[in-house]
Amino acid sequence: MELLTLAPEYWEDYELLDCGDGRKLERFGRVVTARPEPQALWAPSLGEAQWEARAGARFRKDKGSEDRGEWVLRRGTPQQWFVEYRNPQGLKLRMRLGLTSFKHVGIFPEQAANWDYIYDTVGALRRAGVDRPAVLNLFAYTGGASLAACAAGAEVTHVDSVRQTVTWSRENMEASGLDGIRWVVEDALKFVRREVRRGRRYNGIILDPPSYGRGAEGEKWVLEEQIREMLSLCAELLSGEHCFVVLNLYSMGLSALLARTLGESVFPQMKGAQSEQGELFVTDSFGKRLPLGVFFRFRK
């Protein structure tokens, strides 16, 4: 069983310039940001003055908070802007970015490696005779994976508990020249339970769960307590043939092997499937590799 390390290959509008001391310096299109990154335990390659000179937007955490804070902007730095992602296989996405109070900007660049996989897999399902593969994207955030599946010809259901984030996803769909995604503002676990009762089936399921979260009506999500139920329900929703699953985990301390073992324990569809697991990372301009989560995925 091989553990892979995957990095996005085709980003022109994204670059990790430097990382270290619990921070990362990134270029998104024409905007350079500096924000916290707990995985960057080593020393940065650039000095503080060089970070200061390059960053148009610097995130400053609120006192006593791990995630919340505010952005300090240099004059002329926009609050919102667009970036594009293209790969040689024909995937073309355009997404709006914005500076949020939780240090995020609207995309996780390392996920481009999964966008490529989703786009390729949906295309393969269509060539195998599935005209419009049904794809469910849970904890879907601003929709990069939803857009990749839609661009390849899938019938996509996009589920997120935050209405503003779903609206952001719709903007990204329209900016990418796509249409037809089904938007659902709801707690992901509640939605999946209902879909099982309805007897629904999907050809592909994508999961990107947080460590902790709240549903649309305040439902509590704790990954370690609920991920097994979630994956077991997803196994009931997944087609027995012509199917795929992509699972991402960001929580520090969770491994790719753990993700695979979870998958093996609940998905009978894995029998005879092509599967892989590993770490997603991005390399900065000095060659330092920054790990940004683990993945497990399979297709048949």
N, C-alpha and C positions, 0 to 999 in steps of 0.2 A: 504494500500500500504506500504510494508515493504522496508526500506532502509538497504541494506546489506553493511557490511564491509568485503572485501575479501583480503586475503593474500596468497601468494604462499606457497604451503605445502611441496614440494618435492625437493627443491634446496639443493644439497650437495656441489656444486661448488660456492655457493653464500652465503654470510653472511653480514648483517648490524651489524658492531661491535659497533658503537656508532654514535650519531648524536646530533647536537646542535650548537648554535651560528652561524646558517646559513651554516653549513657544515655537511658532512657525511663521516664516515670512514667505508670502505667496503672491503670485501675480495672476489675477483673473482678468484676462483681456488687457485693458490699459490701466487697471486699478491694482495697486499693491497694498496688501493688508498684513498686519502683524496681529496674531491672536494666540491664545493659550493652546497648548498641545501637551497633555500630561505624559504621552509616550516618549517625548523627546527628552531623554534623561542625560544626554551628553552635552558637551560644550558646543555652542554655535561656532561657525567658521568665520563669520563677520563680526566686527566690533559693534558696540552699541551705537556709535555715531553713524556707522554705515546703515544699520537698521533704521535709525531715525531719519536718515536722508532719503531712504528708498520708500518707506511706508507712507502712503497717503491716508491710510485709515488704521488706527491702532486701537485695539480693544482693551478697555480698562475694567477689571472686575470690581463689582461692588464689594465693599468691606464685609467679610464674613460669608461671601457667596462663592460657590465653585463655578457657576455658569453664568449667572446674570451680571450685567454690567452695561457699559456704554462705550460707544465708539468716539474717539477723538479724531477729527478730520482735518487734514490740511486744506487750505483754501483751494477750491476747484475740484475737490474729490466728490463724485456724485454719491447720493444715497442709494440709487438704483441704476443698473446698467445691464447690458446683454452680453452673453458669450455664446460661441458656437462650438459644437463638437461634430466632427466628421471622421468616418473611417473609410478605408478603401473598398469595403463591401457595399457601400452606398448609404449607410446610416448618416443622416444629417439632422441635427437637433439645434434649436436656438432657445436659450433659456434666460429668463430674467434673474438677475442676482440682486440682493438687497442686504443691508446691514441690520441684523436683528439683535435684540437685547440678550440673546442666548449665545452670542459669539458666532452663530452660523451665518452663512451668506446665501443659502438656497440650493447648493449642490454639495455632494461629497465626491470630489474629483476621482478618487480611487475606484469608485463604482463604475467608471467607464469600462473597466475590464469585464464587468458583468453585463453592461449594456450590449457590448459586442456579442457576448455569449447568448443573450436573450434574442437579439436580432437574428443571429445565425440559426438558433434553434427553432424559432418560429418559422423561418424560411424553410428549414429542413422538414418540419411537420407539414407545411403546405405542399412541398414536393412529394411527400409521402401520401398525399391524398386528403389531408384535413384542410378543407377550404378556408374556414375562418377559425383557427384555433382559439378556444376560449381561455383567457389568461386572467388570473386573479392576483392583484398586487396589494398586499396587506402592509399596514404601517408605511404608506406609500410616499409620504412627504411631498416634495414638489414634483415628483413624477418622472424622473429620468428613466427608470425602468419601464414605466407605463408607456412613455413615448417611444422607447426602443421597440417594445412589443407591437404597439399600434403601427409604427412605421413599417414593420415587417408584414403587416396584414392580419394581426390578431384582433379579436373582439375582446376589449380590455375592460375589466371592472377594477376601479381604483378606489381603495378604502383608506381613509384617514379620519381621525377623530377631531381634527382642528379645521373648522370651516375656512378660516383665512388661508390655510395651507392648500386646501383643495381649490380655492379660487386662484391661488398662485399657480397651481398645476394646470388649471384650465388656460391661464394666460400663456404658459409655456407650450401647451398643445397648439394654441392658435398661432403663436410666434413661429412654431415649427412647421406650419402649413398642414397640420393634421386635424382629424375630426373623428367623432364617434365614440370617444371614451365614455364609459358609464361612471359617474361620480357618486360616491357614497360617503356621507359624513356620519360616521358611527364608530363605536368601539369595535375593534377588529375581532375580538373573541366573541362578542355578542353576534356580530354579523355572520361569522363562520358557523356558530351553533345553529342559527336560523337557516342558513343555506343547506346544512346537513339535513334538517327536518324537511326542507323542500325537495330533497333528492337531487340537488344540482350537481353537475359534473364540470370540471375544468381540465383542459389539456396542460395548463401550466400554472404553477403557484409560486409567487415570489414573496418572501418574508424578510423584513428588515426591522425586527423588533428592538425597541430601546430597552435599557436595563429597567427603567421605571417609567411610568406614564399614567395619564388619566384619559379616560374615554370621553366622548362627547357629553355624557351626563354624569361625569365624575367617577366613572368606573375605574378601579385601581388595577394597574398592570404591574406585576413584579415578575421579571423574566424567569428567575429560578423556580418560582412557584407555579407558573402557568404555561411555560413553553411546551411541556410534554402534552398537556391537553390540547393546546393549539395545533401541534404537529399531528396528533392522532386524529383530530377533526379534519385537518387538511388531507390526510390519507384517505378519509372517506369521500372527500370531494374530488380527488384526483382520478382522472381516467386511468383504466388499467393498461391501455396501450397508447402509443403516440402521446407521450407526456413528458413533463420536466418539472423540476423543483430547483429553486435557488434560495438558499438560506444564508443571511448575513448576521453576524454577531459582533457587536462592538465592545461589550463589557470587558474590561481588563480582567485577566485571569481565566477567561474562557478560551478553550483551544479548538483548533480545527478538528482534532481527533474527537473531542467531546461532541462537536456538531455532527460529525459523521456517525458516531455511535447512536446519538439521538435519532438521526435519520434511519439508520438500519433497524432500530427498535420499533419503528411505527409504520414505515412505508413498505408494504409488500411489493409495490411497483418497482422497487429497486432490483428485483430479480431480473437478470439479463440486461440491466441498464449500464450505460457508461457513466461512471461517477468519479468525482474528484473533490479534493478538499485542500485547504491551505490558507495562507495569509495574503491579504491585499496590502500593498505598500506603495509608496511614492519615493523616488530618489531625488534628493536635492541637487543643486548645481555643483556641489562639492563631492558628490558620490555617497553621501550618507543616506541609508535606506530607513525610512520612517514607516513602521508598521501601523496600519489603520483598520484593523479588524480581521476576522477570520470568515471563511465561507465554506459551505458544503453545497454541492449541486450534482444533479444527475439528470439524464435524459434517455429516452428509449423510443 
